[in-house]
Amino acid sequence: MPQTMDQETSPLFETIVWSGTALSLLGLLGLVYCIMRVSRAKRSGLEDEAMRAELKKVIPLNLGALFLSVIGLMTVVIGIFLG
């Protein structure tokens, strides 16, 4: 009967993977919030200047959420490779 190699993951690496997952989900929620905010602004029929002002407020939130999501995904990949 062939032997199988069971690989046990360290609790540290499991923690890294799950924390990365949480960061990615938090970033995803931020992106959904940005989409909803811009959609709400478009539906409200704002003037051009007011729309630009609203979009200028959302852009940093959008970039921050995207950054958080990318960092979370990188953390998951690192946890999987090292675990």
ChimeraX attribute file (.defattr): number of C-alpha atoms within 10 A of each C-alpha:
attribute: neighborCount
match mode: 1-to-1
recipient: residues
	/A:1	3
	/A:2	4
	/A:3	5
	/A:4	6
	/A:5	6
	/A:6	6
	/A:7	7
	/A:8	7
	/A:9	12
	/A:10	12
	/A:11	10
	/A:12	11
	/A:13	18
	/A:14	15
	/A:15	13
	/A:16	21
	/A:17	22
	/A:18	16
	/A:19	17
	/A:20	24
	/A:21	20
	/A:22	17
	/A:23	22
	/A:24	24
	/A:25	17
	/A:26	17
	/A:27	24
	/A:28	18
	/A:29	14
	/A:30	20
	/A:31	20
	/A:32	13
	/A:33	16
	/A:34	21
	/A:35	14
	/A:36	12
	/A:37	14
	/A:38	16
	/A:39	11
	/A:40	12
	/A:41	15
	/A:42	13
	/A:43	8
	/A:44	10
	/A:45	10
	/A:46	13
	/A:47	10
	/A:48	9
	/A:49	9
	/A:50	12
	/A:51	16
	/A:52	12
	/A:53	11
	/A:54	16
	/A:55	16
	/A:56	11
	/A:57	12
	/A:58	17
	/A:59	13
	/A:60	12
	/A:61	16
	/A:62	20
	/A:63	15
	/A:64	15
	/A:65	24
	/A:66	18
	/A:67	15
	/A:68	22
	/A:69	24
	/A:70	17
	/A:71	17
	/A:72	24
	/A:73	20
	/A:74	16
	/A:75	21
	/A:76	23
	/A:77	16
	/A:78	15
	/A:79	21
	/A:80	14
	/A:81	9
	/A:82	10
	/A:83	16
